[in-house]
Amino acid sequence: MVGDSVRFRDDLHLLPGYQAGKRPQPDGASGEVYSLASNEIPYGPLPGVLDAMTNRAAHSHRYPDPASVELVAALAARHDVSVDQIALGTGSVAICQQVVAAACHVGDEVVFAWRSFEAYPIVTRLVGAVPVQVPNAPDHSHDLAAMRRAITERTKVVFLCTPNNPTGPLIPQAELVGFLNDVPSNVLVVVDEAYHEFAVASGPAPDGVALTGEHSNVLALRTFSKAYGLAGLRVGYGVASEQIVAALRRTALPFGVNSVAAAAGVASLKQQAEMERRVAEVVAERERVLAVARERVEVPQSAANFYWLPLGERAAEFAERCEEVGVTVRAFPGEGVRVSVGEPIANERVLRVLADFG
Ligand SMILES: *Cc1c(COP(=O)(O)O)cnc(C)c1O
């Protein structure tokens, strides 16, 4: 029949929509184009991982093991927890969605810092919950005191992002523990540690996974996308109490994590030393780059594989200049630019743009 159009939710327009980092478009004219827009590590999969993927890919006509038993067991062993304390997801961003879906009714509140990871407002709105965005402190770190004050009877979930994407600072362990001791134990606190491996290589770093042992309301998130170099495969995980993990499994899509990604995860975990070597290389390069960048602009300390240039109104213009020299970066117009630490030649191009930038 012809007539009325289909009916969507009337709050659909509130979903912000994820602004992905730009994919580089080699145009031949400017030579190779580098992506410093999505916080990927500039290396391929770890040694042995491609073979594991290829072997598993030969069985692609079969559904994956719905529980990804092998990967879950490897992660449980790695973190010294039970297999019922590990939740897998198609990237840890999926687990962000699952946790809000599991905890929130329409109108419930989700507290997080802002600016922080762009997925938080999306997954919050998706279920009709209300994002409560707490501005970062002047040094671009989480304002934990203000976040604590923002927690009300309606708060079901708090997201903490450490190190914070896109600004870089981490939450020191003592402050994290103080916050957790202060938050009502019926509020679920997600400690998003997507960049944990870089934080550990940068100095003293909090350990959300360890804190799940003492706090039954804490969910620590880790991912294979960043330090392990598997962003294209979509696999991440959470560590928490069995109660939280059971809730996450209820809100997961069946067969979400595919068999090739699971095999890659297992193989990657066997390459801890090489992963750490690569991460150390990125962290050393970050410090070199930051030292130069700071001659031009105040850059907050980063414990991750990216840094934040607080360029305000000139953020979009800076990103355009970078693109002209064959590097994509992530601009947040009116606020700043997030630049991933990548190949030295790409990092150099950004520094050159910064040096010439009025
Ligand atoms: C990259 C990132 C993630 C997760 O990415 P996935 O690829 O979905 O695992 C989660 N949180 C933050 C803050 C990130 O930057």
The ligand as an SDF file (V2000), in Angstrom:
LIG
                    3D

 15 15  0  0  0  0  0  0  0  0999 V2000
   39.0880    2.7300   20.8110 C   0  0  0  0  0  0  0  0  0  0  0  0
   38.3110    2.8340   22.0890 C   0  0  0  0  0  0  0  0  0  0  0  0
   37.4910    1.8090   22.5590 C   0  0  0  0  0  0  0  0  0  0  0  0
   37.2340    0.5400   21.9190 C   0  0  0  0  0  0  0  0  0  0  0  0
   37.3370    0.2600   20.7380 O   0  0  0  0  0  0  0  0  0  0  0  0
   36.8980   -1.1250   20.1410 P   0  0  0  0  0  0  0  0  0  0  0  0
   37.5680   -1.1170   18.8440 O   0  0  0  0  0  0  0  0  0  0  0  0
   35.4130   -1.0950   20.0500 O   0  0  0  0  0  0  0  0  0  0  0  0
   37.3570   -2.1910   21.0760 O   0  0  0  0  0  0  0  0  0  0  0  0
   36.8440    1.9380   23.7560 C   0  0  0  0  0  0  0  0  0  0  0  0
   36.9790    3.0360   24.4720 N   0  0  0  0  0  0  0  0  0  0  0  0
   37.7380    4.0320   24.0850 C   0  0  0  0  0  0  0  0  0  0  0  0
   37.8800    5.1940   24.9490 C   0  0  0  0  0  0  0  0  0  0  0  0
   38.4180    3.9820   22.8720 C   0  0  0  0  0  0  0  0  0  0  0  0
   39.1580    5.0100   22.4730 O   0  0  0  0  0  0  0  0  0  0  0  0
  1  2  1  0
  2  3  1  0
  2 14  2  0
  3  4  1  0
  3 10  2  0
  4  5  1  0
  5  6  1  0
  6  7  2  0
  6  8  1  0
  6  9  1  0
 10 11  1  0
 11 12  2  0
 12 13  1  0
 12 14  1  0
 14 15  1  0
M  END
$$$$
